Amino acid sequence: MKFSKDSFSKGIILFSSLAVFGCGSDSPRSVSPSLKTFSSPLPASLALLSAAGMTVQVVVDNVGPPIPLTVDPVNQVASGTVNNLTPGPHSFVISYDINGSLVALISTSATIGPGPIPTPIDPTLSALKFNATSITVTPASPVIPKGNSQQFTAVGTFPGGLTFDLTSDVTWRSTAPGIATVGTGGATQSVGVGAATISATVGGLSGTVSGSGTLTVGPPILTALSLSPVSALMPLRDHYTLQFTAAGRFSDGSIQDLTSSTVWGLPSNNSGATINNAGVVTIDLSACPASSCSRGSLNVTAQQTMDARPSGGPANLTVASSAPLSVTSSTYLLYVANYPKSGPGTVSVIDPGTATVPGSLVATLTGGGINFPSAIAADPLGNVWVVNAGLNGSVISSITVIPKGAATCQSGCLNFTGGGMDDSDGIAIDASGTVWVSNFGNNTVTRIPAGATSCSGCIEITGGGLDFPQGIVVDGAGNIWVANFANSSVTRIPPNQNSCAICINFAGGNSQFSDPRAIAVDPSGNAWVVSTTGSNIVTEIPKGEASTCSTCVTYDISSSQTAVGVAGIVADGKGNVFIADESIDSVTEIPAGATTCSFILPASSPCPEINGGAFNAPQGLAVDASNNIWVGNGGSPTVGRSITEIPYGTTACTPTTCPAISIDPPASPPTTINNLTTNIIVVPFP
């Protein structure tokens, strides 16, 4: 353990004085000297030498021979007794000797009070003097890059050739604070390029003793290379390109774009992927063996080499990095928000595959604020926005933004909080990139401006009949449609509004809304609303309909086996509407142009009930550019989550014709709690 003035100054020396009282008297009769216990903290620098001949002595009031003290190396205390010490002021000189050579002195004074209570004595920093003849600072002439630190040590030489580490006891100084600063204990931090003398000084018995070293600070050196994206996805599409960039972090904390000077690499592969000197990955289908390209998992590598000798480093300092790259078989991806049984939840990224290549899970995203994800949408640039619903006030609602093509959220994902988001349940994004979020917890809709990176400019919209809003969707004209669960109505917010001053609320008439939860719009601008209480009723609000809903059309999609479990709705590009019913593992289609859906005679119903496939608690629905329907299955206590495809035109499914892609396995052991919302979005590659 090293000696420290700081630690010593916090120690105390204890004395006590005894007052003698006469019988029956409340006041002292007389004060007489007695044996006094003496205890002194042992200087830490010398504590480890206590077993090598250290002796500690005290002289009181500069009178009499030194009184030896007993060294306790375990508790680092020197203690003993002093005879005939009367109450009052006294001086004390404590000496530390090694093999007969004086090493250090402590001089202090204190007033000893009467009575048995010890009087604490706290020596000042100036009380300590070393008998050092010289100080050696090491290293003598180090060279470091700007931004790095250097630890110096100070060793004192004493009479008889003794040496002790005084690093914690000396006063450190730098002659050039603009190049290097030094703190207590010799820790030096470089802040500029150049040379600085670092000195160590200690108080001696006859003046100060010093030593020094010279620190040379060279230019900053490269310490890390960061690639962007850190993990990426790209389609197996001829001539498709993806730009990687390299940012270099230097020892002084500065960051530089090193993309053009980086040596890029990509191993040989069957995906036709190559990378050029500018970090651009290109798919060339003609480069695949026998013109047979396939999806695959690759690794982009990057390397920088520099001459670090001016900064004390090697001639060829090499810094490398890499980023995983997945080449998918499809031209689009499926993103799935997996609301968990218990937090925080995940977002699955799925390659849907092709007619000859089965789909597969390519990434599971966590981090980035993903926490109880309840809804998901994509903006015009291909970024994916995830609503994190929160949990009964213990988890705050927020938005996570996953950059286009990203395969991880451990870095690079934005997170939005505030803006009135509270138990948020739905999300829609219009053609301008403006984001609209329904807040079930406070009866509002949050508007996030296009291009925003935080919610400092978010707008909280109230009124207009908003009441426990859940489902939210945008039509081709930019109208925002919101399903209000509590008051069984639908609110339409006109385009580009910051308030609900001119919102339209739909209720009554032919609507038959009953606790609506999900909503969709078809290509013609008609809104479709699913009721979730009572019978399964879907209401169509025709484009241009007034708030009376006098021309609204209702469709009864109930069947003899249907429980009330409608969870999601979507319209394809042809105007066909699909509704997921998680209670009976089916999806019902309302064909474009249909005016009724009667299940009294199922065989003659114009609305087919699609089942028999790999459905398991179907919830979220999405449609791709080919009008295939993708179904998010919440699973069950014994079946994990999955995605099922309903190919366009299918009216009946089998596990073969409507294949499933697994997201996660069932719980082991099986849990009694079902998986919850599994919302899904189709995101095409640009």
C-alpha positions in Angstrom: 0.0 0.0 0.0 1.4 3.4 -0.9 1.7 6.4 1.4 -0.9 9.1 1.0 -1.0 12.5 2.6 -4.7 12.5 2.0 -5.3 9.2 3.8 -3.0 10.3 6.6 -4.7 13.6 7.1 -8.0 11.7 7.7 -6.4 9.7 10.5 -6.4 10.8 14.2 -4.0 10.6 17.2 -5.8 9.7 20.4 -4.9 10.9 23.9 -6.9 10.8 27.2 -6.5 12.6 30.5 -7.9 11.5 33.8 -9.7 13.8 36.2 -10.0 12.7 39.9 -13.2 13.6 41.8 -13.7 13.7 45.5 -16.6 11.9 47.2 -19.8 13.8 47.4 -18.5 16.6 45.2 -19.8 17.6 41.7 -16.5 19.3 40.7 -13.0 18.0 40.1 -10.8 18.1 43.2 -7.5 17.9 41.3 -6.0 17.0 38.1 -3.0 14.7 38.0 -0.8 13.3 35.2 -1.2 9.7 34.2 -0.3 7.2 31.6 -1.7 8.3 28.2 -2.4 6.0 25.2 -0.7 7.2 22.0 -2.0 6.0 18.6 -0.8 7.3 15.2 -1.7 6.2 11.7 1.2 4.6 10.0 2.3 6.3 6.7 1.0 4.1 4.0 4.2 4.2 1.9 6.1 2.7 4.7 3.5 0.3 6.0 4.7 -2.6 3.8 8.3 -2.2 5.1 7.2 -2.6 8.7 8.5 -6.2 8.7 11.9 -5.1 7.4 13.2 -3.2 10.4 10.9 -0.2 10.7 10.8 1.6 14.0 8.4 4.4 15.0 9.1 6.7 17.9 7.5 9.8 19.4 9.0 12.8 21.2 6.5 14.9 23.3 7.2 18.6 23.8 10.8 18.1 22.6 11.7 16.7 26.0 13.2 13.4 26.9 14.3 10.4 24.9 12.1 9.1 22.0 9.3 6.8 23.1 9.1 3.7 21.0 5.7 2.8 19.4 4.6 -0.6 18.5 3.8 -1.1 14.8 0.7 -3.0 13.8 1.1 -3.7 10.1 -2.3 -5.2 9.8 -4.2 -2.2 11.0 -1.4 0.2 9.9 -1.2 1.9 13.2 1.7 2.7 15.5 0.8 2.8 19.2 2.3 3.1 22.7 2.0 5.0 26.0 3.3 8.3 27.2 4.0 8.9 30.9 3.0 12.0 32.9 1.1 13.8 30.1 -0.9 16.6 31.8 -3.9 18.3 30.2 -3.1 21.2 28.0 -1.2 22.0 24.8 1.5 19.7 23.6 3.8 19.1 20.6 4.5 15.8 19.0 7.2 14.6 16.7 6.9 11.1 15.2 9.9 9.7 13.4 10.1 6.7 11.1 13.4 4.9 10.7 14.4 1.9 8.6 17.5 0.1 9.8 18.7 3.1 11.7 18.1 5.6 8.8 15.6 8.4 9.2 12.9 8.2 6.5 10.2 10.6 7.6 9.0 13.0 10.3 5.6 14.1 11.3 5.3 17.2 13.5 2.0 18.3 15.0 0.4 19.7 18.1 -2.8 19.4 20.1 -4.4 20.4 23.3 -5.2 17.5 25.5 -8.4 17.9 27.5 -9.1 16.6 31.0 -11.2 13.5 31.6 -11.2 10.0 30.2 -12.5 10.9 26.7 -9.7 10.8 24.1 -8.8 14.1 22.3 -8.6 13.6 18.5 -5.6 15.1 16.8 -5.8 15.7 13.0 -2.3 16.5 11.6 -2.1 18.9 8.7 -0.7 18.0 5.4 2.4 20.1 6.0 3.2 18.1 9.1 4.8 15.4 6.9 8.5 15.7 5.8 10.5 13.1 4.0 14.3 12.6 4.3 14.6 11.9 0.6 17.9 12.8 -1.2 16.4 12.5 -4.7 13.3 11.5 -6.7 13.3 9.5 -9.9 10.3 9.9 -12.2 9.5 6.9 -14.6 9.1 6.4 -17.4 11.7 9.1 -18.2 10.7 10.0 -21.8 7.5 8.2 -23.0 5.8 8.9 -26.3 2.0 8.6 -26.6 -0.7 9.6 -29.2 -2.9 12.5 -28.5 -5.9 11.5 -26.3 -4.0 8.7 -24.5 -3.0 8.8 -20.9 0.3 8.0 -19.2 0.9 6.8 -15.7 4.1 8.2 -14.0 5.6 7.0 -10.8 8.0 8.7 -8.4 10.6 6.8 -6.4 12.4 8.5 -3.6 16.0 7.6 -2.6 16.9 7.9 1.1 20.1 7.7 3.2 21.6 4.3 3.2 20.4 3.7 -0.3 16.8 3.0 0.7 14.2 3.6 -2.0 10.4 4.0 -1.5 7.5 4.6 -3.9 6.3 8.2 -3.3 3.9 8.4 -6.3 0.9 9.2 -4.1 2.9 11.6 -1.8 4.6 14.0 -4.2 3.1 17.1 -5.9 2.8 16.6 -9.6 3.0 19.4 -12.2 3.1 19.8 -16.0 5.0 22.6 -17.7 2.6 22.6 -20.7 -1.0 22.0 -19.6 -2.1 22.6 -23.1 -0.3 19.4 -24.1 -0.7 17.3 -21.0 -2.3 17.6 -17.7 -1.3 15.7 -14.6 -3.3 14.8 -11.5 -2.8 13.4 -8.1 -1.1 10.1 -8.3 0.9 10.8 -11.5 -2.0 10.1 -13.9 -1.3 12.2 -17.0 -3.8 13.0 -19.8 -2.6 14.2 -23.2 -4.7 17.0 -24.7 -2.4 18.4 -27.5 0.6 17.5 -29.7 4.1 18.5 -28.4 6.3 17.9 -25.4 5.6 18.6 -21.7 7.9 18.1 -18.6 6.2 16.2 -15.8 7.7 16.9 -12.4 7.3 15.4 -9.0 8.1 17.4 -5.8 8.0 16.4 -2.1 8.8 18.3 1.1 12.1 17.3 2.6 13.7 18.0 6.0 15.8 20.8 4.5 13.8 21.9 1.5 11.9 20.4 -1.4 13.2 17.4 -3.5 12.1 17.1 -7.2 12.4 14.8 -10.2 11.0 14.9 -13.7 10.3 13.1 -17.0 9.5 14.3 -20.5 6.2 13.3 -22.1 6.1 13.6 -25.9 2.6 13.6 -27.4 2.2 12.6 -31.1 -0.7 12.8 -33.5 -3.8 10.8 -32.6 -3.9 7.2 -33.8 -6.8 5.2 -35.1 -8.4 3.0 -32.4 -11.6 1.7 -34.0 -13.3 1.4 -37.3 -17.1 1.4 -37.3 -19.1 0.2 -40.3 -22.6 1.4 -41.3 -24.9 -0.4 -41.6 -23.6 -2.6 -38.7 -25.7 -5.5 -40.0 -27.7 -5.4 -43.3 -30.1 -7.1 -45.6 -30.3 -6.9 -49.4 -32.3 -8.7 -52.0 -31.1 -11.2 -54.6 -31.9 -8.7 -57.3 -29.6 -8.1 -60.3 -27.7 -4.8 -60.1 -29.0 -4.0 -56.6 -26.5 -2.0 -54.7 -25.9 -1.3 -51.0 -23.5 1.3 -49.7 -21.3 0.6 -46.6 -19.4 3.4 -44.9 -16.5 3.3 -42.5 -16.0 5.8 -39.7 -12.7 5.9 -37.9 -12.5 6.8 -34.2 -9.1 8.2 -33.1 -7.4 8.2 -29.7 -8.4 11.9 -29.1 -12.1 11.1 -29.6 -12.3 12.6 -33.1 -14.2 10.7 -35.8 -13.4 10.8 -39.5 -15.0 9.3 -42.6 -12.5 6.7 -43.9 -14.8 5.0 -46.5 -12.7 5.9 -49.5 -9.4 4.9 -48.0 -10.6 1.7 -46.4 -9.6 -1.7 -47.9 -12.9 -3.5 -48.3 -13.5 -7.2 -48.7 -16.2 -9.8 -49.3 -15.6 -13.5 -49.5 -16.5 -15.5 -52.6 -20.2 -16.4 -52.5 -23.1 -17.9 -54.5 -25.2 -14.7 -54.3 -23.3 -12.8 -56.9 -22.3 -10.1 -54.4 -19.1 -8.1 -54.8 -17.8 -5.0 -53.1 -15.7 -2.2 -54.6 -13.1 0.2 -53.2 -15.8 2.7 -52.3 -17.7 0.2 -50.1 -20.5 -0.5 -52.5 -21.9 -4.0 -52.6 -23.5 -5.0 -55.9 -25.5 -8.1 -56.9 -24.4 -9.5 -60.3 -26.5 -12.5 -61.1 -24.3 -13.4 -64.0 -21.4 -13.9 -61.7 -22.9 -16.9 -59.9 -21.7 -20.4 -60.7 -23.8 -21.8 -63.6 -25.9 -18.6 -63.3 -27.6 -20.2 -60.2 -27.6 -17.5 -57.5 -28.9 -18.2 -54.0 -29.5 -16.3 -50.8 -26.8 -16.5 -48.2 -25.1 -15.0 -45.1 -22.0 -13.0 -45.9 -19.5 -10.9 -44.0 -18.3 -7.5 -45.2 -14.7 -6.8 -44.0 -12.9 -3.4 -43.7 -9.3 -2.6 -42.8 -7.2 0.5 -42.2 -3.4 0.6 -41.8 -1.4 3.6 -40.6 2.2 4.5 -39.5 1.9 5.1 -35.8 5.6 5.6 -35.0 5.3 9.4 -34.4 2.9 8.5 -31.7 4.9 5.7 -30.1 3.1 3.0 -32.0 4.2 0.4 -34.7 5.0 1.2 -38.3 2.0 -0.7 -39.5 -0.9 -0.2 -37.1 -3.9 -2.2 -38.4 -7.5 -1.7 -37.3 -10.2 -4.0 -38.8 -13.9 -4.4 -38.6 -16.7 -6.4 -40.2 -20.5 -6.4 -40.7 -22.8 -9.3 -41.4 -24.8 -9.1 -44.7 -27.7 -11.3 -45.5 -28.8 -11.7 -49.2 -32.5 -12.6 -49.2 -34.3 -14.5 -51.9 -37.3 -12.1 -52.0 -37.6 -8.5 -53.2 -39.3 -7.5 -49.9 -39.2 -8.3 -46.2 -41.8 -9.0 -43.5 -41.4 -7.2 -40.2 -43.3 -8.6 -37.3 -44.0 -6.9 -34.0 -44.0 -9.7 -31.3 -45.8 -8.5 -28.2 -44.5 -10.7 -25.4 -45.9 -12.7 -22.5 -43.4 -10.7 -20.5 -41.1 -8.0 -21.7 -39.4 -6.7 -23.6 -40.5 -8.4 -26.9 -38.9 -8.6 -30.3 -39.2 -7.6 -33.9 -38.8 -10.5 -36.4 -37.5 -9.9 -39.9 -38.5 -12.6 -42.4 -37.4 -13.4 -45.9 -40.7 -14.6 -47.4 -39.0 -16.7 -50.0 -40.0 -17.5 -53.5 -42.1 -20.1 -55.4 -39.1 -22.5 -55.2 -37.3 -21.2 -52.0 -39.1 -21.5 -48.6 -39.3 -18.4 -46.4 -37.1 -18.1 -43.3 -36.4 -16.0 -40.3 -33.3 -13.8 -41.0 -33.1 -11.6 -38.0 -34.6 -11.1 -34.5 -34.2 -7.5 -33.4 -33.9 -6.4 -29.7 -32.7 -3.2 -28.1 -33.2 0.3 -29.5 -36.1 0.8 -27.1 -38.1 -2.2 -28.3 -40.4 -2.9 -25.4 -43.9 -4.5 -25.6 -44.2 -3.8 -29.4 -47.9 -3.6 -30.4 -48.0 -2.1 -33.9 -45.7 -1.6 -36.9 -45.5 0.4 -40.1 -43.1 1.5 -42.8 -42.4 5.0 -44.1 -41.8 5.9 -47.8 -38.0 5.5 -47.3 -38.3 1.9 -46.1 -37.6 2.7 -42.4 -39.7 0.6 -40.1 -41.5 2.3 -37.2 -42.5 0.1 -34.1 -45.0 1.2 -31.5 -43.9 0.2 -28.0 -47.1 0.1 -26.1 -45.9 0.3 -22.5 -47.3 -1.8 -19.7 -49.7 -0.4 -17.1 -47.5 2.6 -16.5 -44.4 0.6 -15.6 -43.1 0.8 -19.2 -43.4 4.1 -21.0 -44.8 4.1 -24.5 -42.4 5.0 -27.2 -41.5 4.5 -30.9 -38.5 2.6 -32.2 -37.3 3.4 -35.8 -35.4 0.6 -37.6 -33.3 2.0 -40.5 -34.0 0.6 -44.0 -32.4 -2.8 -44.4 -31.0 -2.9 -40.8 -30.6 -6.4 -39.3 -29.9 -5.2 -35.7 -31.2 -2.6 -33.3 -28.2 -2.8 -30.9 -27.1 0.5 -32.5 -28.4 2.8 -35.1 -32.1 2.7 -34.2 -33.9 5.9 -33.1 -36.2 6.0 -30.1 -39.0 8.5 -29.6 -40.7 9.3 -26.3 -43.1 12.0 -25.2 -45.4 13.7 -27.5 -48.4 12.5 -25.5 -47.8 8.8 -26.3 -49.5 6.7 -23.6 -50.5 3.1 -23.9 -50.1 3.5 -27.7 -51.8 0.9 -29.7 -51.6 1.8 -33.5 -49.5 3.5 -36.1 -50.0 4.9 -39.6 -47.6 6.8 -41.9 -48.8 9.0 -44.8 -47.2 9.5 -48.1 -45.2 12.5 -46.8 -43.6 10.5 -44.1 -45.7 12.0 -41.3 -46.3 9.5 -38.5 -49.7 9.1 -36.7 -49.9 7.2 -33.4 -53.1 6.3 -31.5 -52.9 6.6 -27.8 -55.4 4.3 -26.0 -54.2 5.6 -22.6 -55.2 9.2 -22.9 -57.6 9.5 -25.9 -55.3 11.3 -28.2 -53.4 10.9 -31.5 -49.7 11.9 -31.7 -48.5 13.5 -34.9 -44.7 13.1 -35.6 -43.5 15.4 -38.4 -41.7 13.8 -41.4 -38.0 13.7 -40.9 -38.1 14.2 -37.1 -35.4 12.5 -35.0 -37.1 13.2 -31.6 -40.6 14.2 -30.3 -39.6 17.8 -29.6 -41.9 18.9 -32.5 -44.6 16.3 -32.0 -48.3 17.4 -31.8 -50.9 15.8 -29.5 -54.3 15.8 -31.1 -57.4 15.6 -28.9 -61.2 15.8 -29.3 -63.0 14.8 -32.5 -64.6 11.8 -30.7 -61.3 10.2 -29.9 -62.1 7.7 -27.1 -59.7 4.8 -26.3 -58.4 4.9 -29.9 -56.9 1.7 -31.2 -56.7 0.9 -34.9 -55.4 3.7 -37.1 -54.9 3.9 -40.9 -54.3 6.4 -43.6 -56.0 6.5 -47.0 -54.7 7.5 -50.4 -55.9 11.1 -49.9 -54.1 11.5 -46.6 -57.1 11.2 -44.3 -56.4 9.5 -41.0 -59.0 7.0 -39.8 -59.2 6.0 -36.1 -61.3 3.3 -34.5 -62.5 4.4 -31.1 -63.0 1.4 -28.8 -64.8 3.0 -25.9 -67.5 5.1 -27.6 -68.0 2.7 -30.6 -67.2 5.3 -33.3 -64.7 6.2 -36.0 -62.9 9.5 -36.2 -61.6 10.8 -39.5 -58.8 13.4 -39.3 -58.5 15.4 -42.6 -55.0 15.6 -44.2 -52.2 17.8 -42.6 -54.2 18.7 -39.5 -52.6 19.7 -36.2 -55.9 19.5 -34.3 -59.4 18.0 -34.5 -61.2 21.2 -35.2 -62.6 19.8 -38.4 -62.5 16.1 -37.7 -65.5 14.0 -38.6 -66.8 11.4 -36.1 -68.8 8.5 -37.5 -71.4 6.8 -35.3 -75.0 5.6 -35.5 -76.9 5.1 -38.7 -76.1 1.8 -40.4 -72.7 1.6 -38.8 -73.4 -0.9 -36.0 -70.0 -0.2 -34.5 -69.5 -2.2 -31.3 -66.1 -1.7 -29.6 -64.2 -1.3 -32.9 -60.6 -2.3 -32.7 -59.2 -2.7 -36.2 -59.6 -0.6 -39.3 -58.4 -0.7 -43.0 -59.0 1.3 -46.2 -59.3 -0.2 -49.7 -57.8 1.2 -52.9 -61.1 3.1 -53.6 -60.8 5.0 -50.3 -63.6 3.1 -48.5 -62.9 2.5 -44.8 -63.6 -1.0 -43.2 -64.1 -1.3 -39.5 -64.3 -4.4 -37.4 -66.5 -4.6 -34.3 -65.3 -6.9 -31.5 -68.3 -7.1 -29.2 -71.5 -9.1 -29.9 -71.6 -10.7 -33.4 -68.7 -10.2 -35.8 -69.8 -7.2 -37.8 -67.7 -5.4 -40.4 -68.8 -1.9 -41.4 -67.9 -0.3 -44.7 -67.8 3.5 -44.6 -68.0 4.6 -48.3 -65.6 7.2 -49.5 -67.2 10.7 -49.0 -69.8 9.4 -46.5 -71.2 12.0 -44.1 -70.9 11.5 -40.3 -74.5 10.1 -40.2 -73.2 6.9 -41.8 -76.5 6.7 -43.6 -75.0 4.8 -46.6 -72.6 2.7 -44.5 -72.8 -1.1 -45.2 -72.6 -3.8 -42.6 -71.3 -7.4 -43.2 -72.1 -10.2 -40.8 -69.1 -12.5 -40.9 -70.3 -14.7 -38.1 -70.6 -18.5 -38.7 -72.0 -21.3 -36.6 -68.6 -21.9 -35.1 -67.4 -18.4 -34.7 -66.5 -16.9 -31.4 -65.8 -13.2 -31.1 -62.1 -13.1 -31.8 -61.7 -10.7 -34.7 -58.2 -9.3 -34.4 -57.0 -7.8 -37.7 -58.2 -6.5 -41.1 -56.5 -5.6 -44.4 -57.5 -4.8 -48.0 -55.5 -6.0 -51.0 -54.9 -4.1 -54.2 -58.0 -5.5 -55.8 -60.3 -4.3 -53.2 -60.8 -7.6 -51.4 -61.0 -7.3 -47.6 -59.6 -10.0 -45.2 -60.4 -10.3 -41.5 -58.4 -12.5 -39.1 -60.4 -14.4 -36.4 -58.0 -15.7 -33.7 -60.7 -17.6 -31.9 -61.3 -20.1 -34.6 -58.0 -20.0 -36.5 -59.5 -18.6 -39.7 -59.4 -15.7 -42.1 -62.6 -14.4 -43.8 -62.5 -12.7 -47.2 -65.1 -10.1 -48.3 -64.6 -10.1 -52.0 -64.6 -6.7 -53.9 -68.1 -5.8 -54.9 -69.8 -8.0 -52.4 -72.9 -6.5 -50.7 -73.6 -9.1 -48.1 -71.9 -12.0 -46.2 -74.5 -14.5 -45.0 -73.2 -17.6 -43.2 -76.6 -19.1 -42.6 -75.9 -21.1 -45.7 -72.1 -21.1 -45.8 -71.9 -22.9 -49.1 -73.7 -20.1 -50.8 -71.9 -17.3 -49.0 -70.0 -14.9 -51.2 -67.5 -14.4 -48.3 -65.2 -17.5 -48.0 -63.9 -18.5 -44.6 -60.3 -19.6 -45.2 -59.1 -22.2 -42.8 -57.4 -25.5 -42.8 -53.9 -24.0 -43.2 -51.2 -23.4 -40.6 -53.2 -20.8 -38.8 -52.9 -20.5 -35.0 -54.5 -17.6 -33.3 -54.2 -15.3 -36.5 -54.0 -11.7 -35.6 -52.0 -9.2 -37.7 -52.5 -9.1 -41.5 -50.5 -7.6 -44.4 -50.6 -7.6 -48.2 -47.7 -7.6 -50.6 -47.4 -6.2 -54.1 -48.7 -9.5 -55.6 -51.8 -9.4 -53.4 -50.7 -12.3 -51.3 -51.9 -12.1 -47.7 -49.5 -12.6 -44.9 -51.0 -13.6 -41.5 -49.3 -13.2 -38.1 -50.1 -16.1 -35.8 -49.9 -15.4 -32.1 -49.5 -19.1 -31.4 -50.7 -21.0 -28.3 -49.3 -22.4 -25.1 -47.9 -25.3 -27.1 -47.3 -23.7 -30.5 -44.9 -20.9 -31.1 -45.5 -17.8 -33.2 -45.4 -18.0 -37.0 -46.3 -16.3 -40.3 -48.7 -17.9 -42.8 -49.0 -17.0 -46.5 -52.4 -17.0 -48.3 -51.5 -16.9 -52.0 -53.6 -14.6 -54.1 -56.8 -16.2 -55.2 -56.8 -18.9 -52.5 -60.2 -19.6 -50.9 -59.2 -22.8 -49.0 -55.9 -23.6 -47.3 -53.8 -26.7 -46.5 -50.5 -26.6 -44.7 -48.9 -27.1 -48.1 -50.8 -24.4 -50.1 -50.6 -21.9 -47.2 -47.2 -22.6 -45.7 -46.0 -21.2 -42.3 -42.7 -19.7 -41.4 -41.7 -20.2 -37.8 -40.8 -17.1 -35.7 -40.1 -18.8 -32.3 -40.6 -22.2 -30.7 -43.3 -23.0 -28.1 -42.5 -22.4 -24.5 -40.9 -25.2 -22.6 -42.6 -26.2 -20.4 -45.8 -25.0 -22.1 -47.2 -21.9 -20.5 -50.9 -21.2 -19.7 -50.6 -17.7 -21.2 -51.0 -17.3 -25.0 -48.8 -15.1 -27.0 -50.4 -11.8 -27.8 -50.5 -9.4 -30.7 -48.4 -10.3 -33.7 -48.7 -7.4 -36.1 -47.0 -7.5 -39.5 -45.9 -5.2 -42.2 -44.6 -5.8 -45.7 -41.5 -3.7 -46.6 -40.3 -3.8 -50.2 -36.6 -3.2 -51.0 -36.3 0.1 -52.9 
